[in-house]
Structures are given as structure tokens and as C-alpha cells.
Amino acid sequence: MSAESTTGPRRGGKGQRRKPRDARPGGKGLKVMAWTAAGIVVLGGTGAGYLYFELNGNLESVDIDHVLGADRPEKVDNGSENILVLGSDTRAGGNKELGGGADDGSARSDTAMIVHVYEGHKKAGVVSVPRDTLIDRPECTDTEGGTHPAARGVMFNSAYSTGGAACAVKTVESITDLRMDHYLEVDFSGFQTLTDDLGGVEVTTTKDIEDPGSHLDLAAGTHRLDGEQALGLVRTRHGVGDGSDLGRIQLQQAFVRALVQQVGEVGVFTDPKRLYDLADSATKAVTTDSGLGSVNALMSFANGLKGIGPAHLHMVTMPVRYDPADLNRVLPLTDKAQLVWDALRNDEPIPKSATEDTAAGEAKGVVNTT
């Protein structure tokens, strides 16, 4: 089986590829990648400093460095940073209502982005990792000291559900050979609140989107989405493209770009009350690594990202192909993915050739990203 094949075999009659289905219809599929909401918006400036103790009490953090120890990729000392950003359903009780479907009590993280902040912190590369990617998960230890054996050919999002944040970071580092300098987790209930606190986010759809499972019904055109609608947009997969997770990833990336634009337009840095509301919501919604586990650390981190606007984000999906054995799953395109990881390691732009002729390229988005 060629590592660089870009599509699986055709299934069904007349040579048509069968549309992938969601393995968990109505499940808690998407938890958003609002890395900017958790970074730029979290505190965004020294104006919130006097609320240190109140906001600090909102934060949760995990000591990933202690759990992972020294057996990790070497930290690159070129001024750049890598942040693993996950969406989860673990922080708020409201997630049960928002997620829909049955709740088996396990925490899930179905959305993942590797954010590379380039030297100078003026631009960023964002690589989405499809939850349905089949990978070899390394042996890992969770933050409670439990050990989980390695597993071959399992879904990428099983790392988080198996061993939590530490296992997710170890798995990403194993796949990419890139050290994750920070970890940021955003729950989707908190994301809905953040979007409402911002006064909604404006997006333009190029096609109608209708997905009862995500409570979303949008005609083609420009819309200002409230929190519930925004959550529906970034969760939907049946209403767009081929119904796979790849089409949903494109919606998520488009929304993050719109969110960055919105943050720059609403004047959160000059409106103390809005700044506080956003900081309060965001610090309740995020879980971080211990290096970002205080208001002071988050303020410094956020200030370092304020120069990154929508035009300075290069967002791609990890190169994958459909799995010939199961078109609901995807497999990494090893050679092309290596081009992505090498570029980030060397603090260089991701080459266009790395993302051409991949399954992600076949999943056409329906949101205008310009």
C-alpha cells in the first residue's frame, strides 16, 4: 500500500466513492479550536491585572512536562513556539446538553490543532489533525500516574480519551517529532459563551448549510453568528462537503480566521468591562499546561500573540488519504506530512506541495475564508 496514495478505492455502484458517515451521529463531535479566544482574547493586556486573584482561581492546569519527563523531542531554540490546542467536553456541565446524543461519561477531544508561532511572533502556521486519522499511539502515562500501553492503528483522538492531555501531547510529539512548548484545551460550552461575549462572529457562507443534528440552518450569504450558531457551524459535518471530518475542519479553520478578525474589530482592549467578561469566560473555559497556568503567564503569552491577524495565519490540514479498508478513516501521507513537520521545525513556511493532492483538498469548504 503506497504511502503517498491520495484516495481510497471507489465504493458502491457506478464507481462512486461512498460518502463517509459519522461513527457517532449527534455525538460531541466538535469542540472548537478557538486558540485565539484562549490566547489573544483571554486577557489581552495589562488592563486586567488587578483581577489577578479572581481570574487565577478560574484556571485549571496540568503539569505535562513532569509527566512526560525527558524522553521528548529537543526544544528548538530559535524563538518559535509550538502549541497543541485541543477542544474538549471536560470543563463545563453544560457540555452534556450542548453535545447531544448519549454521554458515556468519557472525556473526548475531537478537534486538534498544532499552532506554530514563528520567530518574532508576527505570523503562525496552524495544522489541523483529523480526529479520524489512524495512527500508532505510543505508551503513555496520564497525570494520575496511570500507564497506558501502546496501540497500533487507532484513531488519533483515542490518545486523549485514553490518557488525557499528557497522552495527547506525547502522541503528537511521536507523530511529528516536534516538541510541544505549550498545551491549551478549550471546552465547547465555554466557546459558546466566548462567542456571545464577543457580540457574535461574522461569516459568509457560499452555500446553504442545513444540519438538524447541529441545529444549524443557514442560507448562503453573510451572517453574524451567536454562540449557539457558531457552535453548530464548527460541529457540523453532515451539512457540508462529503460528510467527513475533513470538511468540518475547513469550517473550523474558516471560523478561527473570522474570530481573529472579530477580536481585532470589537475593541476588547479599550473596553474594560468587555475585557473582563471575556477574560472571565475564557479562563473558565481553558485548561493549560502548568507553564501557562497563571494569569500572569497567560497575559504574557497573549501579549506575544496580539500582532497575529487573519492575514498572518497559514492554516492547513495534516496530509492524509482515505483508508481503503474504511472510508470513514484516514491515513497519514507520510512523505507529505514530513514536509510540514520539517518546515515547522526549521521555522519555515509550510510548502504548498505538502498539502496538494490530499484527501483534505477534496473536502471543499462552504465558508468564505478571505
N, C-alpha and C positions, 0 to 999 in steps of 0.2 A: 504493500500500500504506500503510494508516494506521499512523502511529507508535504509536498508542495501542490498537491491536487487542490482545486478550489471549490469543487462542488461534489456532492454525493451523487449516486446514480438516480435516474429518474424512476419514480414510483407511480403506480396507478395506470389508468388507461391512456392511450394516445400519447405516451411519452411525457406526461405532465408530472412535475415534481409535486408530491403530496405536501400540502400546507402543514407545517409543524403545528402541533397542538400544545396547549399549556398543560403540563403534567398535574397542576393543581388549580383547576378553574376556580376563579373567585378567591384564590388564596392571597396571602400577604405578599404578593409578588414584588411590588416596588417599594422601596424605601429610598428616598431621594438622595441625590448627590448634591446637596447644596453646600459645597465646600466653601463657597464664598459667604454664604449666610453664616456658616460656622466660623469663618475666618474674618473677612473684611467687616461683616456686619456685627460679629459677636460683641466687640467693644469699640473698635474703630478709632480710638483716640483717647487721649488722657482725660477728656471731659467726664468719663465715668469712673475715674479713680476713687472718688470719695465714697463710692458704693462698694468698695472692695470687699468688705466682710460679708455683706448681704449676697452679692453675686458669687463670691467664692464658695458660699455654702451650697449653691446650686450645682456645682460641678461634681462630676464623677470622673475618676481616672483609674488607669490600670498600669502597673509597673511592668511593662512589656520587656524592657531591657533586662531586668532582673531575671525574668522567667526564661528568656532566650539565651542569656549568657554570652559567651564569647564566640560560639560557633555560628557566625553570621558573616555575610559579605562585608568586606572592608569599607569603612566610611570614606567617601571621596571628599577630599579637602580642596574643593575648587569654588566654594561659595554657593553652590547649588544645594537644594534640599529635595528629598523625596517624601511625600506624604501619602500614606494609604488611607483613603476615605471610604468608609462603608456606610450604607444605610441599613438600619435595623429596626426591629419592633420590640426592643427590650426596655426602653426607659419609661414609657407612659402607659397607664392603664387604658387610656383612650385608644390605644392601638388595636385592641380587640374589636372595637366597633368599626374602626376605620378599615381594618384589613379585610373584613368579610370572610365568609367561609368558616370551616371548622378550625378550632385552635387546639393543637395537640400539646400545648404547653411549652414547646421548644422555641428558642430564640432563632430568628432567621436573619440572614443578610443576603438579599438577592441583588444588590446593586453594589458595584465596586469600581472605584476609580483610583488609578495611580497618578498623583499630581506631581509633576517635576517643575519646581520653581528654578528658573535659570539664574546663573550668577548675575548679580545686580538687581534681582527681584523686579524686573520690568516686564517679564513675559513668563508664560507657563505652558507646558505640554501636559495634556490630560489623556490618559489611556484607559478606556473602559474595558473591564474584563467581564465577558458574558458569564452569567451565573451557570449556564448550561454547559460550559466548557469541561470536557473530560480531561482530568489531569492526574498525575501521581502525587498524592498527598504525603508529605514526609511525616515521620514520627514526631509528635509534638507534645508539649506539656502545657496544661492550662494554668491560669493564675491561682487555682486552688491546689496545685501540686499534682493533679491527676495526669497520668501519661496515656497517650492515645497512639496505638500502633499505626504504622504507615499503611497506606491503601493505594492500590493501583486502579486507574480508570474510573475514578469517582468524580462527581460533579464538583466544580470549583467551590460552590457555596457550602459544600459539606464541611469545609475546613472550619468555618465559623460555628456552624451548628454542632460540630463535634468538640472543638476545644476553645471556642470563643476567640477573643481578639488576638491573643498570643499565637494561636494556631493559624489564624488567618494571615498574620504578618509573616510567620515562618513559611507558610505555603507560598505567598507572593515572592518572598526572597528566594525560595527554592526555584521558582519558575523563572525569575528574571535575573537572578544573581545581582540584584540591586539592593542596597541597604535602605530600609525604610527609616528615615530620620524621625518621623512622627506618625502618629495614628490618630485619626479623627472619625468618630462614629456619630451619625445623626439619625434620630428616630423619626419616623414619618408623621407621627402625631405632632411632634414639635415643629416639623417642617410646615405643616398646615398653618399653625399659629404664626410662624415667622412670616409666611406669605401674607397673611391677613394684616400683621403689624406693619408690613411694608406698604399697605394700601393696594395690594394686588400686583400682578405682573402681567405686562402686555406681551402677547404673542400673536403671530399671524399664521394661520393655517392655510395651506394651499389646497386642501381637500376637506370635505366633510369628515368629521370623526364622530362615530356613534358606537358606544360600547356600554350597554346596560350594566355589565359587571363592574365597570369602573365609575358608573353614574355620570357618564360623560356624553354630551350631545352638543357638538359644536359645528356650525355651518362654516364653510370656507370663508376666511376673512380675518379681520383683526379683532381680538378680544382682550379685555382686561380680566384675567382670571383671579378669583378669590382663592382662598386656601383649599377649599374642597375641590374646586375645579382643577386647580394646579395639581393636586394630588392625583386626581383622576387622569390627568394628561400624562403624567410621568409613570403611572401604573399601567396604562392601557397597553395591551399587545394585540388583542383581537380586532381592535378598531383601525389598525394601520398595517401597511405592508403585507408580509406573508404570514403574519400572526406569530412570529417568533420573537425571542428576546432581543434579537438584533435590531428590529425596527423600533422597539421600545427604547433601546439605548440611544438611538438617534434623537428621539423625542426628549430624553433626559438631557442630552448634551445641548440641544437647542434651548431648553428651558434654563439651564445653568447660564448660558450666554445672555438670555433675556434678563435673568435675575441680576447678573453683574451690571447690566445696563441700568436696571431699575435702581439698584443701590446708589449708583452714581448720580441719579436724577432727583431723588426724593429729599435730599438734604439732611440725611441722618446725622451728619457730622456737625450740623449747626442747629439742630433741634434737640435740646437736652431731654425732653420727655420721650420723643420717639427713639432717641438713642438708648434711653433706659429701658423702654419697653422691649426693644429688640435685644438688648444685652440680657435682660431678664429671661426672655423666651429662649434665646439661643443657649445660654448657659444651663438651662433646664433640659435642653434637647440634646446636648452633646455629651459624649464620653470621649476622653482623650488619653493619650499616653501620659505618664507621670511628668514628662518634660513640659507638657502644656497644661498641667493640672492645677494652675492657679490663675487668677485674674491678671496678675502682672505678666505672667508668661504668655497668656493669650493676647494681652494688649500689645506686647512686643511683636508677637507673631502676626497679628492683624495689621499693625502699622507697617510691617515689612511687605505686605501684600497690596496695600492701597493703590500702588501705581499700576496694577494689572487690570486693564479694562477689557471689554469684549474683543477688541481688535488684537489683543495680545495673548489670546487663548488659542492654542492649536489642539483641537480635540479629535481623537481618533479612537477606533476600536481595535483591540488586540487582533492581529491577523488570524483568522480561523477559517475552517471549511466545515461543511455539514458532514456529520458522521454517516458513512454509508450504511452502517448497521441500524441506525436510529436517527431519523432526520429531525427529531426533537432535541438532539445534542449536537455540539460542535467540537471539533478537534483543533488544537493549535497548529498553525502553519509555522513549523519550527524555524526555518531559514528566514522567513519574513519577520517573524516576531523577534528574532535575534537582532535584526537591523534596528528595530525600535529600541530594544534594551541597550544596545551598544551606543546609540545616539544619546540616550539619556545619561548613560554612564559618562560619556565624554562631553556632556553639556552642549550637545549639538542639536540642530533641528532634526525632527523625525523625517527621513527621506520619503518622498512621495511614493517611490517604488515599493516601500514596505507595506503600504495599505492598498495597492492596486490589485485587482483580480482576486478579491477575497469574498467570502460569504457575506461579510458585513457590508461590502459595497453593493450587494444585491438587494439589501433591505432598504428600500427607499423611504426616507422620512417624509412627513407631510407638514412640517413646520418650517417656515422661512427662517433661516439662520443668519441672514445678512442684516 
